[in-house]
Amino acid sequence: MQIIADLHIHSKYSRAVSPRMDLFEIAKWASRKGIQLVSTGDWTHPLWIRHLKDNLIENNPGIYKLKSNHNTFFLLTTEISSIYSQGDKVRRIHNLVFSPSINTCEKVIKRLQSEGANLMSDGRPIIGISSKNLLEMLLEIDENIMLIPCHCWTPWFSLYGSKSGFDSIEECFGEYSKYIFAVETGLSSDPVMNWQIKELGNRSIVSSSDAHSGAKLGREATVFVLKNPEEPLNIKNLSYGDIIKAIGQEVDAKLKIGYTIEFFPEEGKYHWSGHRACNIKYNPQEVRQKGVACPICKKPLTIGVENRVLDLSYQTIGHDNLLLQQNKVGLTFISDKEKKRRPFVSLIPLMEILKELNNGSDIKALRQYEEITSPILTEFDILLRKPYDEIEEKWGKKFKEAIRIVRERKVFVDPGYDGVFGVVKIFNENENTITEEKKAETQQALF
């Protein structure tokens, strides 16, 4: 058995989030998606922590469920935005904070309020405390807290961000770097890109959706498995400590990260460099050839994730350095050839697949999604587990072909840039006329 976990989401109290995002909406979508363990999000917000206290009970230490006895389990995580000056530069770093208990959450809330933080303003609060001092403060409150840098490559708000980040974990966290056990990929990067950073060689790579609505849950996720596959795995028997030890790769951990579920990173809205206002988009080679200024307005380009990774990497990992293996249902797992790192799969969310199959209709896609998914037959059952013959028998040949193309990574991608999401297509409308050279370029971009 596997535990699919989405450990970074937001509630209705965060900006630009669906007003429906309460615990019941989150649990409903998690159940349809096939997510067993999901973040509460936003526990620093006074109204949201009250909602958590009113509706959750502790199943095992640090793992909660709804009092209505739903099958979805919750972990207490929240995103905090630190904006501060360091090294003559304004830093904007988003960090994901894991709490072992509601009692610890309340201690953190009280401390942040004493530091002048306006926690009512947003579920993702903005504080003037540096990332290092934040981590120091959190560990003073409870040594079992874990902090993970969020979407660590996003240009404007992340650890390695080209606009306001740092060049290393140590530069950001100083002597507290030893407590950074993992980073979150974010939608615009995948594990291969992170494997090229030397200081991430012995740290975990985790993925989460950063969802602002129920439908976006699980677009990225982390899958936990038992270290000893002979033992039975039941989420009802797991604790906060089991998850934290797995992420920290502790020797006595019961669990480990089996693999991560990723976006195709080109679909992320900061994958390539560019300037949205002037419709300028550059791949890394073009940035090196043409420079970092917009050729139209001369303003600086927003340097994308792929360029930033190249700037900080100590090695380049290409297709020849990777091991691609398909399981019995044709799902492609990617790992390094030495198998030192945890593998990953790249998927397109089922709603996006259905939208393409329904000629771009959101209404038809949602209706079909609700017809074919349930807590018994989940989205991840369809994307990850069902054999092709069963898929074709239930939903038709074209649906089966779409799932096959995604599982085999044969999608077509127009990369995102400067806040514009990329476009991923399963069936390319110009597929009959596309050149072999263009196909090769598209596929190479996926690595």
Secondary structure, DSSP 8 states (H G I E B T S, - for coil): --EEEE--B--TTSTT--TT-SHHHHHHHHHHHT-SEEE---TTSHHHHHHHHHHEEEEETTEEEETT--S-EEEEEEEEEEEEE-SSSEEEEEEEEEES-HHHHHHHHHHHHHTT--TTS-SS-EESS-HHHHHHHHHHH-TT-EEEESSTT-SSSSTT-TTT--SSHHHHHGGGGGG--EEE--TT--HHHHHTSGGGTTSEEE----BSSGGGTTSSEEEEEESSTTS---GGG--HHHHHHHHTT-TT-SEEEEEEEE--GGGSTTSBEEEGGGTEEE-HHHHHHH-SB-TTT--B-B--HHHHHHHH-SS---GGGEEEEE-TT--EEEEETT--S--EEE---HHHHHHHHTTT-HHHHHHHHHHH--SSS-HHIIIII--HHHHHHHH-HHHHHHHHHHHTT--EEE--BTTB--EEESS-TTTTT--HHHHHHHHHHT-
